[in-house]
Amino acid sequence: MVRLSTSAAKEIQRLRSKQQDRNVFLRLKVCTGGCSNLLYNMEFDTGITSSDRVYNCSGITVVVDAQSVNYVRDLLLDYSEDLMGGGFRFHNPQAIATCSCGNSFSVASESSTSQE
């Protein structure tokens, strides 16, 4: 299950309202890369595949591909603003290490992500 804080949901709604296609949803994906081996990627999308997981989070449709779903299990996505600007923050209980950028993380092992 993916969760959104109230502030993250509001920011996603704001960003979605600027999209030409109002029927877009948020796609959350984990890719290899970054300082800690894994990297979060968020984008608006319109296509869902049969292997995607679809979550309704605070009225926002969040879609996660099959390869990423175990990496984001119980993830809380937050949004906050400070003097340097605003940004999304990922609170992932499975992450054993994170980069100072907050977008890169690592997990204990592949076997720890194979259960749902």
C-alpha positions as CSV (number, residue, x, y, z in Angstrom):
1,M,0.0,0.0,0.0
2,V,1.2,3.5,-0.9
3,R,0.1,6.4,1.2
4,L,0.1,10.1,0.6
5,S,0.2,12.8,3.2
6,T,-2.4,15.6,3.0
7,S,0.3,18.0,1.7
8,A,1.5,15.5,-0.9
9,A,-2.0,14.9,-2.1
10,K,-2.6,18.7,-2.4
11,E,0.6,19.2,-4.4
12,I,-0.2,16.3,-6.7
13,Q,-3.6,17.7,-7.3
14,R,-2.1,21.1,-8.1
15,L,0.4,19.7,-10.5
16,R,-2.2,17.5,-12.1
17,S,-4.5,20.5,-12.7
18,K,-1.7,21.9,-14.9
19,Q,-1.7,18.9,-17.2
20,Q,-3.5,19.2,-20.6
21,D,-5.1,15.8,-20.1
22,R,-7.1,16.0,-16.9
23,N,-7.5,12.1,-16.8
24,V,-3.9,11.5,-15.9
25,F,-2.8,9.6,-12.9
26,L,0.4,9.5,-10.9
27,R,2.8,6.7,-11.8
28,L,5.3,5.8,-9.1
29,K,8.3,3.7,-10.2
30,V,11.6,2.5,-8.8
31,C,14.5,2.4,-11.2
32,T,18.2,1.4,-10.7
33,G,20.4,4.4,-10.2
34,G,21.3,7.1,-7.9
35,C,23.8,7.2,-5.0
36,S,22.1,4.3,-3.2
37,N,21.4,2.0,-6.1
38,L,17.6,2.6,-6.4
39,L,15.8,5.7,-7.4
40,Y,12.2,6.9,-7.2
41,N,10.5,8.2,-10.3
42,M,7.2,10.0,-10.4
43,E,5.3,11.1,-13.5
44,F,1.9,11.6,-14.8
45,D,0.6,8.9,-17.2
46,T,-2.5,7.7,-18.9
47,G,-1.8,4.0,-19.6
48,I,-2.3,1.2,-17.2
49,T,-1.1,-2.4,-17.9
50,S,-2.6,-5.6,-16.6
51,S,0.4,-6.1,-14.2
52,D,0.1,-2.6,-12.7
53,R,-1.1,-2.1,-9.2
54,V,-3.7,0.7,-8.8
55,Y,-4.2,2.5,-5.5
56,N,-6.6,5.2,-4.5
57,C,-4.7,7.5,-2.1
58,S,-6.7,10.4,-0.8
59,G,-8.8,10.6,-4.0
60,I,-5.7,10.4,-6.2
61,T,-5.0,7.4,-8.4
62,V,-1.5,6.1,-7.9
63,V,-0.2,3.4,-10.3
64,V,2.8,1.2,-9.5
65,D,4.4,-1.2,-12.0
66,A,4.8,-4.9,-11.0
67,Q,8.6,-4.5,-10.7
68,S,8.4,-1.6,-8.3
69,V,5.5,-2.6,-6.1
70,N,7.6,-4.5,-3.5
71,Y,10.0,-1.6,-3.2
72,V,7.3,0.9,-2.3
73,R,5.2,-1.3,0.0
74,D,4.1,0.9,3.0
75,L,5.7,4.0,1.5
76,L,4.5,7.3,2.7
77,L,4.9,10.2,0.2
78,D,5.0,13.6,1.8
79,Y,5.5,17.1,0.5
80,S,7.0,20.0,2.3
81,E,8.3,23.5,1.6
82,D,11.3,25.2,3.1
83,L,13.5,28.2,2.3
84,M,15.1,26.2,-0.5
85,G,11.7,25.5,-2.1
86,G,9.3,22.6,-2.0
87,G,9.8,18.9,-2.7
88,F,8.4,15.4,-2.2
89,R,9.8,13.3,0.6
90,F,9.8,9.5,0.5
91,H,9.4,7.7,3.8
92,N,10.1,4.1,3.0
93,P,10.2,1.6,5.9
94,Q,12.1,-0.9,3.7
95,A,15.0,1.5,3.0
96,I,18.1,0.6,4.9
97,A,20.1,3.6,3.4
98,T,19.1,6.8,1.7
99,C,21.0,9.5,-0.1
100,S,20.9,13.0,1.2
101,C,18.9,14.0,-1.9
102,G,16.1,11.8,-0.6
103,N,15.3,10.2,-3.9
104,S,17.8,7.4,-3.8
105,F,17.7,4.4,-1.5
106,S,18.8,0.8,-1.0
107,V,17.1,-2.2,0.6
108,A,18.6,-5.1,2.5
109,S,18.4,-7.7,-0.3
110,E,16.3,-8.8,-3.2
111,S,14.7,-11.5,-1.1
112,S,13.3,-8.9,1.3
113,T,11.3,-7.3,-1.5
114,S,9.8,-10.5,-2.9
115,Q,6.9,-10.7,-0.5
116,E,3.7,-8.6,-0.6
